[in-house]
Amino acid sequence: MSFLKLQLCQRQYNLIYITIYLLILVNLTTCILANNNEKQRPNIIFIMADDLGVGEVGLFPSKNPHGNIDTPNLDMLATEGIRFTQAYAGYTVCAPSRTTLFTGRHSGNFLKYNLSGTAIKPDEIETLPKYLKSAGYNTALVGKSAPLTSPIESGFDYFIGQIDQSACHNMYPYKIDYDVGKQVELKLNQENKRSRENCMSNPSAYNYTVDITQSHSINWIHSIYQDKNPFFLYMSFTVPHAGGWGSSPKDPEQGAPVPSDLQYANENTWPDVEKDHAAVITYLDHYVGGIIQTLQKLNID
């Protein structure tokens, strides 16, 4: 059984947002664990778009006076695949909903299974990547890891991204997490003063987390695709969730940091925050297209 799941996220502003789980997730019990024929086991790429609204993707109807945001690659995935328009999330906010994703447990049963809903420690419970790894999958997590406190020890072979949920609001952080207990310094962000004006006027002078998510995902696919075992890549983008140019929690969320406002830069009647928000969604869509192109070039799409 394959499915595309829409995860509803309710933000503190009482607005309902949606996280879209893209591409294919295969029923583990009936298809993967019981299937010994490696050629029939699919590669799985699971794309998380944090706080993406259902009305923001071009394919879906929207009452926005500005019209729909340009998302041709997301639209193509939806039209060529399966859409579940009446799906429900595991919870109303991020980490508990992802706890449901990683454990398969209904949020009403979190207490029964001693799950906090906000953090999953290694060996606390069996997780989706552990099941896939036991079935012979190569596994990687790139981006936001919450609620997993240690992705490598929770079933992922490879990890680079951000573990602390509050740190995920920093789109130009000083450091990001890597492997187990390691960090990678982003020297460009340490050397240059970060602000909306500075980051957008000279994007190459800074390290944007979404760029890191994309480049490491593509590099990992290239490194693993010829392996005899299938792979599971969990791409957990931190956008289009609101964020800041500074360092949370010292500097609060300020909008939707993005290196460029793209085609929305000339929308003179729009507030900057609306230009940025539309641009960050189109920016994400472009990177989804980059993943699709990578799969096509490697003849594994």
N, C-alpha and C positions, 0 to 999 in steps of 0.2 A: 504494500500500500504506500503510495507516495502522497505527500500533502504539502501545501504551502499555507502557513499559518499566519494570521494577522494578530498581533499582540497589542491589546489596548493598554495604553499607559495614561493614568490620570495625573496631571501635574497640579501643583499647589494652587494654580490659578483657576482650578475647577474646569479646565479645558481638557477634553479627551483627545489624546494623541494616539498614534498607532505606530508600533514597531513592526516592520514587515520582515518576516522570515522568507527569504528568497531561495529559489532553486529546489533541490530535492532532499527530503529526509525520508529514509526508508524504514519501515517497520522492522525493528531489530529481531524480534522473536521469530517472525514468519519468513523473513527474507535473508537476513545476514547471518545470524548465529546458526541457523539450520541449513545453510547453503554452503557446501564444501567446494563448489565449482567457482574458482577465483574469477574466471572470465565473466561470470554473471553478476558479480558483486560490483555495484556502481561506485564511482568516486562521488563524494558528497562535498559540496561547497554550500555553507550556510551563512548567509549574509544578514547581519543585524544592522538596522538603521535606527539609532536611538532617538525616539520621540518623533518619528516621521508621521505626519498626519495623513489620514486616508484621503482627505480632500486636497492634498498638496501634490499628489502624483497626477501627472497629466491625464492619465487614462480615466480616472474617476471623476464624477461630477463634483463641481465646486461652486459655491456662491460668492467666491472672492471677487470683489469688484475689479481687481487687477487681472482676472483671468487665471488660467492654470499655469503652474510652473512647468518649465520645459524639462521633461524626463523621458526622452525617447527610448533609452535602454531599459528602464524599469517597465515602460509601457510594452515593449517588445517581449520581455520575459513573461508578463502577465497575459498577453494575447496569445503567445505560443505555448503557454503552460496551463496551469490550473489556478483558478482564483477561488478562495473561500471567503465569501463576503459576509457570512454570518458566524464567523469563528470568534471564540472568546479567549482572552488571555488567562494565565494562571493567577494573576493578581492585578491590582490597579497601579502599582509602581514598579520600578525597574528590577531591583535585586530579588524581591520575592517572586516576581514573574519568571525571572531567569532561574530561580531555584526550582520552580516547576519544570522548566525546560530541561535542566541538567539531571534532575532526579526522577521525573515522571510522577511526583507526588502532588496531589491536589493540595492547594494552600490550606484548606480546612483540616488537613491531616498533618500539618507541619509539627504541631505540638506532640502529636502521637509518635512521630518519628524523631523527636528531639531536634527539629530543624528550626533555626532562628528566622529563616527567610531572608536574612541580610548577609550571611556568610556561610560558606561551606569549607570546612577544614579538611585536609587530607585524611583519608581513611574514616571520615565521619559517616559516609554513606556511599553506595555505588553510584557512579555518575555515567552519563551518556558517553563521554570520551573513554572511560574505562571499559565499558561494554564493547565499544568499537575497537579499542586496542586489543582486547582479548579475542576479537574476531579476526585479528590480523591486519587491522588498518594502521597506516601511518597517520598521526594526528598532529594538528597545529592550531594554536589560538593566537591570533594577531589582533591587538586592540584592547578594548575594555574587558577585563576578566571577571568582574563582580558577577556573582557572589563567590567565585572560587578564590580562596586566599593564596593558593599555590597551584597554579595550573599544571605545572610539570608533575607534581605529586598527586594530581587529581585525574591523570589520564592523558595529558598532552605530551607529545614528544618534543615539541618546539613551542616556545612562547616569547613574544615581545609585545609590550604594550603598557597598560596602566592597571594596577591592582586596586589602589585606593579610589573609591568612587568619587570622592571630592576632587581628587587630582585629575580625574577625567574631564573636569570642567576647564582645565587648563589646556587650551589648544596650542600654546607655545610654551611647554614646560621646560624646566632646566634639565630634568632627567626623566627617563622612562625605565620601566622594569624589564628584566630579561632573565630567562632561565629560572633558577631557584636562588632568591636572595641577591641577585646581581642587578646592577643598574648601568644604563648607558647614558653618558653625559651628552647633552645637546649643546655644544659649545657656542653655536651661533646665537642661541637664545640667551646665553649668559653674557655674551660680549656686546649685544646690541639692545638698546632700550626698546621694550615692546609696547606698542600702542596701535590702535586701529590705523592711524595715519602712517606710521612707520612700516608696519607689516605689509600694508597694501601698496605702498609706494615702491617697496623693494623686496618682493617676496623671496627672492633667492638668498637674502641675507638672514633668513630665519628657518627654523625647522618646524613645520606644521605637522601635527600628529597624524592627520588623515593621509598626508603624503607618505609617512612612515608605514602606516597600515597597508597602503597599496603596494609600495615597493617590496616590502618583506613578504607579502602574500604571493606576489608574482615570482619572486626569487625562490620561495619555498616550493611552489608548483613546479618550476623548472628543475629543482634539485631532486624531486621525488617522483615525477610522473612516469618515469620508465621503470620504477621498481615493480617487482612482480605482485606486490600487495597493493590494494586500493588505498586511497587517501581520504581523510576527513579534514577539511579546512574550515574553521570557524572564524569568519571575518567579522569582528565586532567593532564597527565604526562608532566613534564618540559623537558624531554629528548625525542629524541636525540639532541635537540637544543644545540648549543655550550654554554659553561658555564665556570665557574672558581672555583678555590679552595678558593679564598678570598672573598671580599665583594664588589660587584658592587655598585656604579660606581667607587669607589676608585681603585679597582683591576679589570681590564678589562677581557673579555672572554679570556681564555687561551687554550681552547681545549674542550675535552669532559670528564669531571670528572666521574669516575666510580670506585667502590671499588675494582674491579678485572678485569684483561684483559682476564680472562677465557681461552679458548683454543687458543686465538690469542697471548698469551704471548710469545709463542715460535716462532712466525714469526719474525725471526731475521732481515730480510731485510726490514721490515715495519717501518716507522717512528712511534714514540710513539703516535702521534695524530691519526694515522690511526688505530693502535691497540685499542686505547681507544674508537674511534668512532664505530668500529665494535662491540666491547665488550658491549657498552652501548645499542646497538640495540638488541643484543642477551639477555642482562640483562632484557630489557623491554619485550621481547618475553617470557622469563621465567615467568615473573609476569603475563602476559596475560594467560599463562598456569595455573598459580595458581588460577586465578579467575575462569577459566573454571572448575578446579578440585573442587573448593569450591561449585559451582553451582551443580556439579554432586553429591557431598557428601550430599548436602541438598535436592537432588532430585527435583531441580527446573531448571535444565539445558534445 
